[in-house]
Amino acid sequence: MTPYSHEPTGWILNNSDPNMLLFSSDFPHVEGGRNPVKRFEDQLTGVSDLNRQRFYRDNFIDLMGAGLDSALQDHPSLTSH
């Protein structure tokens, strides 16, 4: 799932499976906002560093798996869960 930056992303991460959310943005379109990373960061107060990393990076790596460049396929996040 890829929430919009104005949705309660921190609440979703803290009250569901943190493996299911991925960062995305439709920047520079209107629904992407002017500063989507800042808007997400504002929503992620109280979210652990691990879940923040999963949201911004690791969940995408897990989703893409073998579809990624071979240098990324052996990333520790692929084998750590």
VMD Tcl script that builds the backbone (N, CA, C; Angstrom):
set m [mol new atoms 243]
animate dup $m
set s [atomselect $m all]
$s set {name element resname resid chain x y z} {
  {N N MET 1 A 0.843 -1.154 0.000}
  {CA C MET 1 A 0.000 0.000 0.000}
  {C C MET 1 A 0.899 1.229 0.000}
  {N N THR 2 A 0.508 2.226 -0.745}
  {CA C THR 2 A 1.272 3.465 -0.818}
  {C C THR 2 A 0.362 4.629 -0.428}
  {N N PRO 3 A 0.434 5.050 0.825}
  {CA C PRO 3 A -0.443 6.137 1.278}
  {C C PRO 3 A -0.027 7.483 0.684}
  {N N TYR 4 A -0.981 8.393 0.637}
  {CA C TYR 4 A -0.664 9.784 0.301}
  {C C TYR 4 A 0.036 10.408 1.506}
  {N N SER 5 A 0.827 11.442 1.258}
  {CA C SER 5 A 1.592 12.056 2.334}
  {C C SER 5 A 0.718 12.763 3.365}
  {N N HIS 6 A -0.533 13.041 3.047}
  {CA C HIS 6 A -1.422 13.699 4.010}
  {C C HIS 6 A -2.200 12.694 4.866}
  {N N GLU 7 A -2.064 11.408 4.567}
  {CA C GLU 7 A -2.749 10.389 5.355}
  {C C GLU 7 A -1.951 10.076 6.620}
  {N N PRO 8 A -2.590 9.502 7.640}
  {CA C PRO 8 A -1.904 9.244 8.918}
  {C C PRO 8 A -0.954 8.042 8.834}
  {N N THR 9 A 0.121 8.214 8.103}
  {CA C THR 9 A 1.043 7.119 7.812}
  {C C THR 9 A 1.652 6.523 9.072}
  {N N GLY 10 A 2.041 7.358 10.024}
  {CA C GLY 10 A 2.599 6.848 11.278}
  {C C GLY 10 A 1.601 5.985 12.019}
  {N N TRP 11 A 0.353 6.422 12.088}
  {CA C TRP 11 A -0.683 5.642 12.759}
  {C C TRP 11 A -0.879 4.309 12.044}
  {N N ILE 12 A -0.904 4.337 10.732}
  {CA C ILE 12 A -1.075 3.096 9.962}
  {C C ILE 12 A 0.081 2.145 10.245}
  {N N LEU 13 A 1.318 2.653 10.217}
  {CA C LEU 13 A 2.488 1.805 10.483}
  {C C LEU 13 A 2.460 1.226 11.891}
  {N N ASN 14 A 2.041 2.015 12.861}
  {CA C ASN 14 A 2.028 1.555 14.243}
  {C C ASN 14 A 0.848 0.650 14.574}
  {N N ASN 15 A -0.166 0.610 13.730}
  {CA C ASN 15 A -1.371 -0.170 14.026}
  {C C ASN 15 A -1.670 -1.242 12.991}
  {N N SER 16 A -0.692 -1.552 12.157}
  {CA C SER 16 A -0.875 -2.598 11.154}
  {C C SER 16 A 0.467 -3.279 10.920}
  {N N ASP 17 A 0.548 -4.040 9.880}
  {CA C ASP 17 A 1.795 -4.716 9.528}
  {C C ASP 17 A 2.718 -3.721 8.808}
  {N N PRO 18 A 3.847 -3.337 9.403}
  {CA C PRO 18 A 4.733 -2.354 8.777}
  {C C PRO 18 A 5.395 -2.859 7.501}
  {N N ASN 19 A 5.205 -4.127 7.167}
  {CA C ASN 19 A 5.768 -4.682 5.939}
  {C C ASN 19 A 4.917 -4.369 4.713}
  {N N MET 20 A 3.741 -3.782 4.906}
  {CA C MET 20 A 2.843 -3.598 3.766}
  {C C MET 20 A 2.845 -2.188 3.189}
  {N N LEU 21 A 3.503 -1.221 3.828}
  {CA C LEU 21 A 3.488 0.155 3.342}
  {C C LEU 21 A 4.776 0.510 2.622}
  {N N LEU 22 A 4.641 1.249 1.532}
  {CA C LEU 22 A 5.796 1.730 0.783}
  {C C LEU 22 A 5.669 3.222 0.548}
  {N N PHE 23 A 6.805 3.902 0.574}
  {CA C PHE 23 A 6.846 5.312 0.219}
  {C C PHE 23 A 6.551 5.448 -1.266}
  {N N SER 24 A 5.776 6.448 -1.602}
  {CA C SER 24 A 5.581 6.838 -2.997}
  {C C SER 24 A 5.157 8.292 -3.015}
  {N N SER 25 A 5.292 8.887 -4.150}
  {CA C SER 25 A 4.867 10.265 -4.305}
  {C C SER 25 A 4.509 10.498 -5.761}
  {N N ASP 26 A 3.553 11.355 -5.981}
  {CA C ASP 26 A 3.196 11.735 -7.327}
  {C C ASP 26 A 3.741 13.131 -7.628}
  {N N PHE 27 A 4.798 13.514 -6.905}
  {CA C PHE 27 A 5.454 14.788 -7.132}
  {C C PHE 27 A 5.905 14.859 -8.586}
  {N N PRO 28 A 5.747 15.910 -9.295}
  {CA C PRO 28 A 5.328 17.237 -8.885}
  {C C PRO 28 A 3.838 17.507 -9.105}
  {N N HIS 29 A 3.049 16.489 -9.327}
  {CA C HIS 29 A 1.618 16.701 -9.490}
  {C C HIS 29 A 0.989 17.162 -8.182}
  {N N VAL 30 A -0.164 17.794 -8.264}
  {CA C VAL 30 A -0.819 18.394 -7.105}
  {C C VAL 30 A -0.982 17.400 -5.966}
  {N N GLU 31 A -1.440 16.188 -6.246}
  {CA C GLU 31 A -1.674 15.219 -5.168}
  {C C GLU 31 A -0.379 14.736 -4.527}
  {N N GLY 32 A 0.766 14.976 -5.175}
  {CA C GLY 32 A 2.054 14.626 -4.597}
  {C C GLY 32 A 2.551 15.657 -3.601}
  {N N GLY 33 A 1.990 16.844 -3.658}
  {CA C GLY 33 A 2.397 17.910 -2.745}
  {C C GLY 33 A 3.707 18.553 -3.145}
  {N N ARG 34 A 4.039 19.620 -2.459}
  {CA C ARG 34 A 5.270 20.351 -2.764}
  {C C ARG 34 A 6.481 19.731 -2.090}
  {N N ASN 35 A 6.290 19.100 -0.971}
  {CA C ASN 35 A 7.406 18.510 -0.237}
  {C C ASN 35 A 6.931 17.204 0.408}
  {N N PRO 36 A 6.755 16.153 -0.399}
  {CA C PRO 36 A 6.184 14.914 0.136}
  {C C PRO 36 A 7.022 14.265 1.226}
  {N N VAL 37 A 8.347 14.342 1.141}
  {CA C VAL 37 A 9.180 13.708 2.174}
  {C C VAL 37 A 8.955 14.407 3.514}
  {N N LYS 38 A 8.917 15.739 3.518}
  {CA C LYS 38 A 8.655 16.458 4.768}
  {C C LYS 38 A 7.273 16.113 5.307}
  {N N ARG 39 A 6.293 16.019 4.445}
  {CA C ARG 39 A 4.940 15.694 4.897}
  {C C ARG 39 A 4.902 14.287 5.492}
  {N N PHE 40 A 5.591 13.329 4.864}
  {CA C PHE 40 A 5.662 11.993 5.449}
  {C C PHE 40 A 6.407 12.034 6.775}
  {N N GLU 41 A 7.518 12.733 6.818}
  {CA C GLU 41 A 8.279 12.824 8.067}
  {C C GLU 41 A 7.415 13.386 9.195}
  {N N ASP 42 A 6.596 14.381 8.897}
  {CA C ASP 42 A 5.692 14.938 9.905}
  {C C ASP 42 A 4.701 13.889 10.399}
  {N N GLN 43 A 4.325 12.950 9.536}
  {CA C GLN 43 A 3.379 11.891 9.896}
  {C C GLN 43 A 4.063 10.728 10.637}
  {N N LEU 44 A 5.382 10.650 10.549}
  {CA C LEU 44 A 6.090 9.481 11.077}
  {C C LEU 44 A 6.682 9.682 12.475}
  {N N THR 45 A 6.279 10.723 13.176}
  {CA C THR 45 A 6.762 10.884 14.547}
  {C C THR 45 A 6.278 9.691 15.374}
  {N N GLY 46 A 7.157 9.141 16.165}
  {CA C GLY 46 A 6.806 7.990 16.987}
  {C C GLY 46 A 6.957 6.650 16.285}
  {N N VAL 47 A 7.411 6.659 15.046}
  {CA C VAL 47 A 7.631 5.412 14.303}
  {C C VAL 47 A 9.091 5.008 14.491}
  {N N SER 48 A 9.335 3.740 14.761}
  {CA C SER 48 A 10.700 3.271 14.997}
  {C C SER 48 A 11.570 3.456 13.749}
  {N N ASP 49 A 12.872 3.533 13.963}
  {CA C ASP 49 A 13.810 3.657 12.844}
  {C C ASP 49 A 13.686 2.470 11.900}
  {N N LEU 50 A 13.491 1.274 12.443}
  {CA C LEU 50 A 13.345 0.080 11.616}
  {C C LEU 50 A 12.124 0.192 10.712}
  {N N ASN 51 A 10.979 0.583 11.277}
  {CA C ASN 51 A 9.766 0.700 10.463}
  {C C ASN 51 A 9.858 1.854 9.473}
  {N N ARG 52 A 10.550 2.896 9.845}
  {CA C ARG 52 A 10.776 4.025 8.922}
  {C C ARG 52 A 11.615 3.552 7.732}
  {N N GLN 53 A 12.675 2.775 7.994}
  {CA C GLN 53 A 13.522 2.244 6.914}
  {C C GLN 53 A 12.733 1.286 6.038}
  {N N ARG 54 A 11.864 0.474 6.650}
  {CA C ARG 54 A 11.033 -0.436 5.858}
  {C C ARG 54 A 10.124 0.367 4.933}
  {N N PHE 55 A 9.534 1.434 5.448}
  {CA C PHE 55 A 8.621 2.261 4.663}
  {C C PHE 55 A 9.334 2.924 3.484}
  {N N TYR 56 A 10.465 3.551 3.748}
  {CA C TYR 56 A 11.160 4.308 2.715}
  {C C TYR 56 A 11.945 3.443 1.740}
  {N N ARG 57 A 12.371 2.237 2.158}
  {CA C ARG 57 A 13.333 1.511 1.345}
  {C C ARG 57 A 13.138 0.001 1.284}
  {N N ASP 58 A 13.154 -0.651 2.444}
  {CA C ASP 58 A 13.230 -2.111 2.465}
  {C C ASP 58 A 11.996 -2.809 1.897}
  {N N ASN 59 A 10.818 -2.246 2.105}
  {CA C ASN 59 A 9.623 -2.903 1.567}
  {C C ASN 59 A 9.639 -2.911 0.035}
  {N N PHE 60 A 10.204 -1.877 -0.565}
  {CA C PHE 60 A 10.347 -1.860 -2.024}
  {C C PHE 60 A 11.329 -2.931 -2.471}
  {N N ILE 61 A 12.452 -3.037 -1.779}
  {CA C ILE 61 A 13.443 -4.060 -2.122}
  {C C ILE 61 A 12.816 -5.445 -2.009}
  {N N ASP 62 A 12.068 -5.679 -0.942}
  {CA C ASP 62 A 11.410 -6.975 -0.777}
  {C C ASP 62 A 10.393 -7.237 -1.885}
  {N N LEU 63 A 9.643 -6.220 -2.263}
  {CA C LEU 63 A 8.637 -6.371 -3.307}
  {C C LEU 63 A 9.274 -6.705 -4.651}
  {N N MET 64 A 10.344 -6.022 -4.993}
  {CA C MET 64 A 10.967 -6.197 -6.302}
  {C C MET 64 A 11.830 -7.453 -6.394}
  {N N GLY 65 A 12.472 -7.836 -5.292}
  {CA C GLY 65 A 13.272 -9.054 -5.267}
  {C C GLY 65 A 14.184 -9.221 -6.469}
  {N N ALA 66 A 13.995 -10.306 -7.207}
  {CA C ALA 66 A 14.859 -10.633 -8.343}
  {C C ALA 66 A 14.741 -9.624 -9.476}
  {N N GLY 67 A 13.728 -8.767 -9.453}
  {CA C GLY 67 A 13.583 -7.744 -10.480}
  {C C GLY 67 A 14.567 -6.596 -10.334}
  {N N LEU 68 A 15.265 -6.551 -9.205}
  {CA C LEU 68 A 16.241 -5.493 -8.973}
  {C C LEU 68 A 17.588 -5.839 -9.594}
  {N N ASP 69 A 18.393 -4.837 -9.765}
  {CA C ASP 69 A 19.763 -5.036 -10.189}
  {C C ASP 69 A 20.417 -6.044 -9.244}
  {N N SER 70 A 21.283 -6.872 -9.754}
  {CA C SER 70 A 21.890 -7.934 -8.941}
  {C C SER 70 A 22.632 -7.397 -7.725}
  {N N ALA 71 A 23.145 -6.174 -7.782}
  {CA C ALA 71 A 23.838 -5.590 -6.635}
  {C C ALA 71 A 22.890 -5.371 -5.463}
  {N N LEU 72 A 21.600 -5.234 -5.724}
  {CA C LEU 72 A 20.620 -5.015 -4.660}
  {C C LEU 72 A 19.933 -6.305 -4.221}
  {N N GLN 73 A 20.008 -7.354 -5.005}
  {CA C GLN 73 A 19.301 -8.584 -4.680}
  {C C GLN 73 A 19.790 -9.251 -3.406}
  {N N ASP 74 A 21.028 -9.050 -3.046}
  {CA C ASP 74 A 21.582 -9.669 -1.838}
  {C C ASP 74 A 21.519 -8.749 -0.636}
  {N N HIS 75 A 20.712 -7.704 -0.717}
  {CA C HIS 75 A 20.609 -6.770 0.399}
  {C C HIS 75 A 20.110 -7.505 1.636}
  {N N PRO 76 A 20.664 -7.225 2.821}
  {CA C PRO 76 A 20.274 -7.923 4.057}
  {C C PRO 76 A 18.770 -7.897 4.339}
  {N N SER 77 A 18.066 -6.862 3.895}
  {CA C SER 77 A 16.635 -6.806 4.198}
  {C C SER 77 A 15.866 -7.917 3.498}
  {N N LEU 78 A 16.440 -8.470 2.420}
  {CA C LEU 78 A 15.746 -9.554 1.730}
  {C C LEU 78 A 15.773 -10.854 2.515}
  {N N THR 79 A 16.753 -10.999 3.376}
  {CA C THR 79 A 16.885 -12.258 4.105}
  {C C THR 79 A 16.636 -12.117 5.594}
  {N N SER 80 A 16.340 -10.905 6.062}
  {CA C SER 80 A 16.230 -10.701 7.500}
  {C C SER 80 A 14.822 -10.905 8.051}
  {N N HIS 81 A 13.826 -11.206 7.218}
  {CA C HIS 81 A 12.492 -11.421 7.768}
  {C C HIS 81 A 11.877 -12.667 7.225}
}
mol reanalyze $m
mol bondsrecalc $m
mol representation Tube
mol addrep $m
